[in-house]
Amino acid sequence: MWFSKQPKTQLERLQKLLLKKGGTTTVEIARTLPSTTPTRRLSDLRDKGWTITYKLMDDKVTKIYFGKPPEAVK
């Protein structure tokens, strides 16, 4: 297949993208995940406790997404 096989699940792949220093766009997410709904995968991570933020690129249309994993339970 054309998409990365490491890590294995869609959410693991998305987590890796969101933790990149420069963030990720929905186009990059769609290229990496075999999913037709990248925004749904973002919602799935939010449901698991991730904090998902975005900032607009200079074109004021494209969003760059960043993710912060949930805090470890002490």
N, CA, C and O of each residue as an XYZ file, in Angstrom:
296
protein
N       0.834     -1.188      0.000
C       0.000      0.000      0.000
C       0.872      1.243      0.000
O       2.068      1.167      0.284
N       0.280      2.383     -0.316
C       1.031      3.621     -0.417
C       1.209      4.320      0.916
O       2.055      5.208      1.023
N       0.448      3.958      1.936
C       0.562      4.642      3.217
C       1.515      3.888      4.139
O       1.784      2.701      3.950
N       2.010      4.598      5.126
C       2.977      4.026      6.057
C       2.345      2.906      6.871
O       1.199      3.018      7.307
N       3.087      1.838      7.072
C       2.586      0.729      7.871
C       3.083      0.811      9.312
O       2.674      0.003     10.145
N       3.947      1.761      9.621
C       4.462      1.919     10.984
C       4.093      3.302     11.476
O       4.351      4.253     10.738
N       3.543      3.501     12.593
C       2.872      2.562     13.473
C       1.627      1.970     12.819
O       1.201      2.417     11.755
N       1.048      0.959     13.468
C       0.045      0.141     12.802
C      -1.362      0.717     12.748
O      -2.001      0.643     11.698
N      -1.867      1.283     13.827
C      -3.257      1.754     13.808
C      -3.344      3.190     13.302
O      -2.360      3.930     13.313
N      -4.527      3.563     12.864
C      -4.741      4.932     12.386
C      -4.458      5.946     13.483
O      -3.841      6.982     13.233
N      -4.907      5.653     14.693
C      -4.698      6.607     15.781
C      -3.226      6.726     16.153
O      -2.770      7.817     16.495
N      -2.469      5.628     16.094
C      -1.030      5.703     16.366
C      -0.327      6.551     15.307
O       0.563      7.340     15.627
N      -0.724      6.389     14.061
C      -0.138      7.196     12.988
C      -0.467      8.675     13.185
O       0.391      9.541     13.014
N      -1.711      8.951     13.545
C      -2.133     10.333     13.755
C      -1.402     10.946     14.948
O      -1.004     12.110     14.895
N      -1.224     10.186     16.011
C      -0.492     10.688     17.170
C       0.921     11.099     16.778
O       1.412     12.143     17.208
N       1.566     10.285     15.969
C       2.924     10.589     15.523
C       2.958     11.895     14.728
O       3.869     12.703     14.905
N       1.966     12.106     13.851
C       1.900     13.340     13.077
C       1.674     14.561     13.969
O       2.307     15.600     13.781
N       0.776     14.431     14.932
C       0.438     15.569     15.789
C       1.571     15.964     16.717
O       1.639     17.109     17.164
N       2.454     15.035     17.008
C       3.572     15.329     17.907
C       4.774     15.930     17.180
O       5.751     16.319     17.819
N       4.710     16.010     15.851
C       5.794     16.651     15.102
C       5.888     18.112     15.524
O       4.872     18.749     15.802
N       7.103     18.638     15.572
C       7.315     20.029     15.993
C       6.532     21.025     15.136
O       6.003     22.012     15.648
N       6.462     20.761     13.834
C       5.770     21.681     12.930
C       4.289     21.408     12.773
O       3.611     22.106     12.019
N       3.767     20.400     13.473
C       2.357     20.061     13.371
C       2.047     19.347     12.065
O       2.952     18.894     11.363
N       0.768     19.250     11.746
C       0.329     18.547     10.536
C      -0.947     19.182      9.996
O      -1.693     19.823     10.736
N      -1.189     19.002      8.717
C      -2.410     19.510      8.085
C      -3.332     18.338      7.770
O      -2.921     17.180      7.843
N      -4.572     18.640      7.420
C      -5.498     17.561      7.069
C      -5.046     16.833      5.804
O      -5.340     15.650      5.636
N      -4.340     17.521      4.919
C      -3.820     16.870      3.716
C      -2.778     15.824      4.103
O      -2.796     14.711      3.577
N      -1.867     16.170      5.022
C      -0.867     15.206      5.480
C      -1.522     14.033      6.200
O      -1.103     12.886      6.050
N      -2.551     14.335      6.982
C      -3.268     13.271      7.691
C      -3.908     12.328      6.675
O      -3.810     11.109      6.814
N      -4.560     12.880      5.659
C      -5.224     12.058      4.648
C      -4.227     11.213      3.861
O      -4.550     10.097      3.456
N      -3.030     11.729      3.642
C      -2.007     10.962      2.926
C      -1.491      9.794      3.756
O      -1.116      8.757      3.209
N      -1.472      9.958      5.062
C      -0.891      8.954      5.953
C      -1.905      7.923      6.414
O      -1.561      6.755      6.601
N      -3.149      8.339      6.598
C      -4.182      7.428      7.094
C      -5.043      6.917      5.949
O      -5.392      7.678      5.046
N      -5.385      5.647      5.979
C      -6.321      5.132      4.975
C      -7.764      5.431      5.391
O      -8.593      4.528      5.503
N      -8.042      6.709      5.617
C      -9.344      7.117      6.121
C      -9.887      8.233      5.247
O      -9.128      9.057      4.736
N     -11.179      8.259      5.078
C     -11.798      9.342      4.315
C     -12.233     10.481      5.230
O     -12.714     11.509      4.754
N     -12.066     10.306      6.543
C     -12.505     11.333      7.493
C     -11.409     11.639      8.515
O     -11.498     11.198      9.661
N     -10.378     12.387      8.117
C      -9.307     12.701      9.060
C      -9.795     13.485     10.281
O      -9.255     13.323     11.376
N     -10.812     14.334     10.102
C     -11.297     15.100     11.247
C     -11.967     14.199     12.281
O     -11.969     14.513     13.471
N     -12.529     13.094     11.836
C     -13.122     12.128     12.772
C     -12.029     11.490     13.626
O     -12.224     11.268     14.820
N     -10.886     11.198     13.022
C      -9.771     10.627     13.796
C      -9.274     11.631     14.831
O      -8.868     11.237     15.924
N      -9.300     12.926     14.500
C      -8.940     13.952     15.485
C      -9.932     13.920     16.657
O      -9.535     14.043     17.815
N     -11.203     13.758     16.349
C     -12.229     13.663     17.394
C     -12.012     12.424     18.264
O     -12.200     12.468     19.480
N     -11.616     11.330     17.634
C     -11.340     10.107     18.401
C     -10.226     10.333     19.414
O     -10.302      9.849     20.543
N      -9.187     11.069     19.012
C      -8.096     11.364     19.953
C      -8.572     12.304     21.063
O      -8.177     12.152     22.219
N      -9.415     13.270     20.713
C      -9.968     14.157     21.755
C     -10.747     13.337     22.789
O     -10.665     13.592     23.991
N     -11.496     12.356     22.305
C     -12.261     11.490     23.200
C     -11.348     10.693     24.123
O     -11.753     10.319     25.223
N     -10.127     10.432     23.687
C      -9.164      9.682     24.497
C      -8.340     10.591     25.407
O      -7.408     10.132     26.066
N      -8.685     11.880     25.442
C      -8.031     12.800     26.364
C      -6.960     13.687     25.755
O      -6.344     14.475     26.473
N      -6.717     13.586     24.457
C      -5.722     14.429     23.804
C      -6.246     15.859     23.699
O      -7.449     16.080     23.561
N      -5.338     16.816     23.765
C      -5.665     18.213     23.510
C      -5.203     18.513     22.087
O      -4.011     18.453     21.785
N      -6.151     18.833     21.226
C      -5.855     19.124     19.827
C      -6.059     20.618     19.605
O      -7.134     21.154     19.875
N      -5.018     21.285     19.110
C      -5.106     22.712     18.817
C      -4.690     22.920     17.362
O      -4.127     22.027     16.728
N      -4.976     24.101     16.852
C      -4.538     24.422     15.496
C      -4.213     25.898     15.411
O      -4.662     26.706     16.223
N      -3.422     26.226     14.408
C      -3.213     27.627     14.064
C      -3.343     27.743     12.554
O      -3.073     26.794     11.818
N      -3.755     28.905     12.109
C      -3.932     29.135     10.679
C      -2.599     29.488     10.041
O      -1.788     30.214     10.617
N      -2.387     28.959      8.837
C      -1.203     29.331      8.075
C      -1.398     30.746      7.544
O      -2.448     31.356      7.747
N      -0.391     31.256      6.872
C      -0.453     32.624      6.351
C      -1.596     32.848      5.370
O      -2.057     33.977      5.203
N      -2.062     31.772      4.714
C      -3.163     31.935      3.765
C      -4.514     32.109      4.460
O      -5.525     32.344      3.798
N      -4.536     31.995      5.791
C      -5.742     32.178      6.620
C      -6.829     31.144      6.352
O      -7.974     31.336      6.761
N      -6.488     30.044      5.666
C      -7.450     28.995      5.380
C      -6.954     27.653      5.909
O      -7.700     26.929      6.569
N      -5.708     27.324      5.624
C      -5.140     26.034      5.995
C      -4.821     26.001      7.480
O      -4.184     26.912      8.009
N      -5.273     24.935      8.152
C      -5.019     24.768      9.573
C      -3.862     23.798      9.791
O      -3.770     22.764      9.130
N      -2.982     24.148     10.729
C      -1.915     23.249     11.146
C      -2.298     22.748     12.536
O      -2.445     23.534     13.472
N      -2.458     21.434     12.656
C      -2.903     20.826     13.907
C      -1.711     20.367     14.747
O      -0.707     19.880     14.229
N      -1.858     20.540     16.055
C      -0.877     20.091     17.031
C      -1.613     19.270     18.080
O      -2.795     19.500     18.338
N      -0.924     18.324     18.678
C      -1.557     17.500     19.687
C      -0.708     17.360     20.937
O       0.521     17.325     20.882
N      -1.393     17.282     22.055
C      -0.734     17.046     23.334
C      -1.416     15.832     23.972
O      -2.628     15.840     24.185
N      -0.633     14.786     24.276
C      -1.249     13.598     24.852
C      -1.799     13.876     26.258
O      -1.392     14.837     26.911
N      -2.712     13.040     26.709
C      -3.257     13.234     28.051
C      -2.166     13.048     29.101
O      -1.217     12.288     28.905
N      -2.317     13.741     30.192
C      -1.359     13.631     31.297
C      -1.464     12.238     31.901
O      -2.553     11.671     31.995
N      -0.341     11.700     32.302
C      -0.335     10.376     32.949
C      -1.020     10.475     34.306
O      -0.861     11.456     35.031
N      -1.781      9.441     34.629
C      -2.478      9.417     35.909
C      -1.457      9.104     37.007
O      -0.688      8.147     36.915
N      -1.477      9.946     38.049
C      -0.505      9.739     39.145
C      -1.085      8.898     40.248
O      -0.407      8.629     41.240
